[in-house]
């Protein structure tokens, strides 16, 4: 039995996951389907910033070199992208990269769209580009607005595929960008290193402290399958099954706290639900856990576990309209998005919808005994309504996770309505329905309607008395949201604004026969 408290025991959840969502690259934000997917997420969840690669890519046409060698800056595509984001209520979390061809020292690129990953030929030209870009943003959107943005230097420079230079080269790239941004306004926020797997955080802080380079935050990335990038197999990992992701994020939090700048905010500007069971099945292009039910329970559990561990936790990415490889055409392609190319919510998207409902102060949830492994819950109270989120997040290396069967007792007395939203395969997780259909590539309208229906969690409402308890059951990787609201008076069919005599008169008038 789980007993909910009647009084708040803690402040509302911090919800750092609301502080960011990502899309693949800047130019994709000129597409109407991607903007429509972001609009849906804003209605259903409501994120605060949007991060993406390649604002300086050549398809954004931000800089060109004239015949006399001088550089000309142009911002038409940048303006379209940022205007569209701001109209959706999303502030840019600006990722300063890649190197435009006009400035690049060589032709090394990354991804299908050929993002240049090399240092500049001349550091002064990189400084000039960043300063001109920042100045334009201030002139177009106003200093009070842009002071609320974040400027992040590059993406995963600790991986050779994303940065062809050395660590010391990256520090110079960072220093020139930081000083360029601050030359426009000292209150603009700059940070990095946007590294993979929490590397280089302390190194960048020490560099900035020693060289008096501005830094306002640190940023880094983590994926759950990074455990098997770092460790060859389960036996080599020091982490218990399912513990890697939270442990690394907590470790980075501790590293910053013991650094020369212990109060720097930490932003995790990429993460998602890519899981693996060993190094042999690590895959970045076709990872079923971003599409399947497992992703939903991972989101629910870890966004609660890590509520106090970061300043933002930015999910990578919003949509399968995503172009590291060519944009997929399959209804499900094990691409990173919360929504499919058709805009159908996956289990991960629905987990964020559930998290959004957890408003108000937290209340205590007292289980009668220990919870099953990998299971957890949190409860909040807003007005007279209680909200409870429960999850059974068994990691994929666990062969057989137990079902969680239990009861919840709520405080007080009287009559209540329990509205349950259950995230399970085929109800809020449409991937399993698509597989059961035979994984068709080209959907008929009827098949698409079925998948849209499967993208919605199962819901039902149950009247019950507070003297009773609410029974639930969660299989492996299922998630449940419960709303308990007091049962009010039974609704009348019409507002009772007329007296019985007036009502009878009106009924007679409306039912008259026609006059000759």
N, C-alpha and C positions, 0 to 999 in steps of 0.2 A: 504494500500500500504506500502511495506517495501522498503526503499531505501538504497542501499549499497554505502559506501564511496569509493572514488577513491584512498585515501591515507591511509597508515597504521595508526592506532590509539593506538596500543599496541604491545608489544613484542609477539613472537610466544607463543603458549600454552606450558605450562611446561610438560604436559602429564605424570603425575606420574603413571598412569595406565600402561604405557609401562615398568615400572621398575620391574614388577613381574607377573608371572603366577605360578599356583600351580598344583601339582598332588597329589594323595592320600598318597602314601608311597613309600619309597625308592625301595623296591624289585619289585614294578610294573614297574620300569624303566628298567628292564631286558626284558620286552615284546616288540616285534617288532611293534605291533599295536599301543601301546601308543607312542612309539618313532616316528612312522609315523604321528600320530596326532599332536605331537609337531612340527614336521618338517613342516607340513601344516600351522600351526599357525605362525611359524617363517617366512615362505614365504609371508603370507598374512598380518601379523600384525608386527611381530618382537619385541618380549619381550626381557628383558635384564637379568632377573634372574629367577630361578625356586626354589620354596620351597615345601617341603613335609615332612611328618612325618617319624619317625621310622628308621633313619639311624643306630641306635644302636640296632634295633630289632634282636632277635636271628636268624631269617632267613638271616640276613646279616652277621652273624658269625664273629663279630668283636672281641670278647673276649671269652676266655675259661679258666677255672681254672684247673691247673694240679693237680696230686695226692698229690704233696707236698704243695699245697695251693697257689702257685704263679700263676700270671695271664699272659697269652700269648695273644698278640694282632695280628690280621690278617686282611688284608684290600682288599682282592681279589674282593669281591662284591662291596665294596665302590668304588674301582677304576673303575670297569665296569660302574657303574652308573654315576660317575662324568666325566669320559672320554666321555660317550655318550652325556651328557648335553653340555659340552664344545664344542664338535664337531658340535652341533646345534647352537652355539653362545649364549648359556645360562650359566651364572655363577650360582653356587649354592648359595642360601640363606639358610644357614645351620641351621636346627632345631636340637638342641642337645637333643635328646630323642629317645626311652624310656630307661628304666633301664634294661640292660641285666640281664638275670636270674642269671648269675654268681655273680652279684653285688647286686641284689635286696633284700630288707628286708622282702618282702612277695610276695604272688602270685596274687595280685589283678591286673586284666587286663581290657582292653577296646577294643571294636570292634571285628569283626569276626576274625581278624588275631591275637588277643590276645596281645595287646601292654601293657607291664607292666608299671604301673603308680605309683609305690611306691618309697620312698626314698631309698638311698643305705644303706646297712648294715654298711658300714664304709665310711665316707666322703672322706678319703684319697684315696680310690679306685676310687671313682667318679672323683676326681681331676686327678688321674693318667690316667684314660681312656681319659678324654678330652684333657689332654696335649699330650698323645701319638697320638691321632687322629689328632690334630692340627699340630703337628710336621710332621706327615706323609704327610698331605696335602701340607705343605710347601716344603718338600723334593721332592714330586712328581711333583708339578705344579709350584713351584718357588715362592719366597716371593713377587715379584712384582704383580703376579697374585692373590695370596691369600689375599693380602692386599686390594683387591677390593671386596672381599666377605664380607658377614655379618654372624656372628655367633649369633644365637638366642637361649636362654635357655628355653627349654621345650615348652609345648603347653597348654594354658588355665588352668593354675594351680589354678585359682580361682573357677573352677568347680570340685567338688569332684570326678566325673567320670574320670577326666584326671590327678588328683594328689591326692593321698591318704593322703598326709601330710598336715600340717598347712601352713598358710601364712609365719610364721617365718621359717618353714622348707624350703619353697621355697626360701626365701632370702638366706639361707645357701647354697642351691643347686646352686643358681645364683652366689653367691660370690666365691665358689670353682671353678665353671666353668670359671668365668671371670678371676680369677687370673691364672688359668691353661692356658687359651688362651694367656693372656698377658705375661706369662713366656716364651712363644715361640718367640713373637715379640710384642713390646708395641704398634705398629701401627695397629695391627689386630683389627677389629671392633667387639665389643660384646654388646649385649643388651637383653632386655626382657620387660615386663614379658610375652609377647604373650598371653595376657589375653582376656577373653570374655567380650564384651560390654564396653570396655574402663575402666575397673576396675583396681585398683592397680597401676596405672601409677604414681601418685604422691607419693604413699607409697614406691615404689621401688626407685624413685629418692631420697627421703629423706633418705632412708636406705643407699644408696650408698654415699650420701653426708656425712652422720654422721659417717659411718664406713670406709670411704675412699676406697670404692670398685669401680673398673673401670666400666664405662658405657658410651657407645658411641651413643646409640640411644634407643628409646623406641618403643615397638611394641604392637599391640593389634588387636582385631577382631570386626566386626560388621556385622549383617545381618538385613535387614529391618524388618523381623518378630520379631526381638528382642524387638520391641516396645511392643508387647503383651506378652512377657516374663516378662518385667518390669512392665507393666500395664495390669490389668485384661481385659479391654475392651476399646473401643474408648472413652467413656465418662470419663474414668479415666486418659487418656493420656493428657499431657499438650501440645502435638504437633498437629498442624493442619494436616488434611489428606495429606499424601505424604511428610511431612516435617521432620519426625523422623530421617532418615538416615543422611541427611546433617547437621541437628542440633546437633546431637551427635558428629559427626566428627569435626565440628567447636568448640564445647565445649571442646573436648580433646585438640585441638590446643591452645585454651585459657588457659587451665589448665597447659600445659607445659610452655607456655610463662610466667606464674606467679610463676613458681616453682623455686627452688634453681639452676636449670640448664636450663634456659629459651631457650637456643639455640639448645637443643638436637633435632636431626631429629626424625620424627615420621613416622613409617611404619605400615600401615594397612595390615597385612600379611594374612588375610582372609576376604573376603566378597563375596557375590553373590546376586542373585535376589530373594531369598526366601521371599515371601510376605505372609501376612495373613490379615484378616479383624477383628479378635478378638482372644483372647486366645484359644477359642474352636477350631479354625482351624490352629493353629500352628503345623507344621509337618516338621521334618527334613529328612524324608526318601522318602516321596512322595509329593513333592511340585510342582504343575504344572507350577508355574511361572518361574522355571529355564528352562523349555522346550518351553514355549509358547511365543507368540508375545510380551506379556507384559514385558518380560525380556529384549528385545531389546531396548524399549523406556526407561526403567529404566537405562540401561547402558549409553545410549547416553546422557540423561539429567544429571545424577549425575557425570559422568566423566568430563563434562564441568563445572557444578556448583562448583565442588570441586577441580578444577585445581590448585588452590593455597593453598590448605588446608593440604597437606601431601607430604611426600617424596616418598612414594610408595603406591599404591592401588592394591593389589595382588588378582586377581580373583580366587576363589576356585570353580571349578578346570578346567583344560584344557579339560578333556575328561571324558566320562562315563565309560571308563576303570578305575574303581575306586572301592576300596575294603574295605570300612568300614563295609558294609554287603557284601555278595558274589557279585562278579562282575556281573552286570545284563546281561541278554540275550535278553531282549525285545528291539526292535528298539528305543523306547522311554520309559524310566522308571522313569522319574522325578528325575533323578540323576543330579549331579551338573555340569556336563561338558558343555563346549562350543561346543564340538563335540559329536555326538552320538557314539555308539560302532562301527558303520559302517563308521565313519569319516565324517558324514554329518553335515555341520554347522547349528547350531540353530540360532534363532534371536539374541541371545546374541553375538555369534561369528561375525555375520554380522554387528552388531553395532560397534564392535571393528574395523572391516575392514573400516567402514565409518570414524571412528575417526582417523585412520591412515592417511587418505587423507587430513586432516586439517593441512597442512604444510604452513610455512611462517607466516609473521606478521598478526595479527588480523586487520580487518577493521570494521568500524562502520556499524551497521544495525539499521536503524532508522524506526520504525513502525509509521504509521500515527496516531494510537491510541494505547490503551492497548491491549496486546495479550490475547487470551483466557486463562482461568485457565489451568495450567499444561503444557502449550505450551511454547516453547523457540527456540532460534536459535543462531548460531555463524557463523562468516564468516572469512576466511583468504585469503591472496593473495600470490601466489607463481609465480614469473615471470609475465606473462600476464594472468594467470588463476586465477579466483575467485572460491573459494570453500565455499559452504554454507551447514550447517547441521541443520535440523529442526526436532523437535520432538513434539509429543502429548502424554505426559506421565501421563495419568489419573490413579490414584491408584485404586486398586480393590474395595475399599469400596465406590467408586463413581458409582452410578447405571447407570447414562447416561451422558457420557462426550460428549461435542459438537464436531462436525467436525470443522476443521480449514481451512477456505477458504480464500485465499489472493493472492496478486500479489507481485512480486519482480521487482524492476527497478534497473538496473546496471548503473554505471557511464560511461561517454564517449559517443562515437557514433560508427557508423560502423555496420558491420554484425558480429554476434556471433553464436556459437553453444552451446546450453544448453544440457548437458548430465545428465539425471536424473536416480538415482538409488533409487528405492522405496522399503522399507522394510514393508511388510504387510503379513497377513495370506496367506499361500500358495505360497508366493514369497519372499523367504528369511527367512520365518518361516515355516518349513516343518511339525511341530507338528500338526497343524490344518488339514493338508492334510492327515496325518496318521490317525487321529481320524475320518475324513470323510470316509476313507477306511474301517472303522470298527475296527481299532487298531489291525491289524494282528500281531501275535507273530513271525511267520516264513515267511519272505518275499520271494516272487518269484523274479527272476532277473528283470522282468518288473516292479514290484512294487518298488524295490530298485532304479531302474532308475528314476521312477516318483518322489520318495522322494529326490533323488539327484537334480533333476531339481527344485523341490519346495524349496530346500535349497539355491537357488540363487535368489537375489533380482531381481525384474522387472526393466528393463533398456530400455530407449529410448533416442534418440537424436533429437533435434528440432532446426533448423536454425531460427534465429529471429534477428530483428533489435534492437539496443540499444534504439531507440526512442519508442519502444513498451515496454511491461512488460511481465514477465513470470508468468503464473497463476499456482497455485498448490492447492491441497486439501489433508488434512491428517485426517483420522478417528482416533478414540481412539487407542492409543498405536502404531501408525504407525510412521515410521522414514523416512526421505527423505534426500538424499545427492544430491546436484546440483553442477555441474562443468560448469562454463561459460568460454569458450575459444574463442579468436578472430577467425573469419572465414578467412582462408588464401585463396590463389589461388586454384582453382579446380585442383585436381590431374590429370595429364595425365596418360594414360594407360601404357605408357612405358617412361623411361627416354629419353629425346630428345637429345641424344649424336650424332646421325647421321644426316647428311644433307638429304634433300628430295631425291637427286640423289642416295646417298649411300643406303638409305632405300629401294628405288625402285629396285636397283641392288640386294640387299640382298633378297628381296622378290622373285625376279625372280630366283635367285640361289636356294633358298629353295623349290621353286615350280617346278623345272625342271622335265621332264620325264626322266626315266632311259635310259641310253645309251644301245644300243644292244651289 
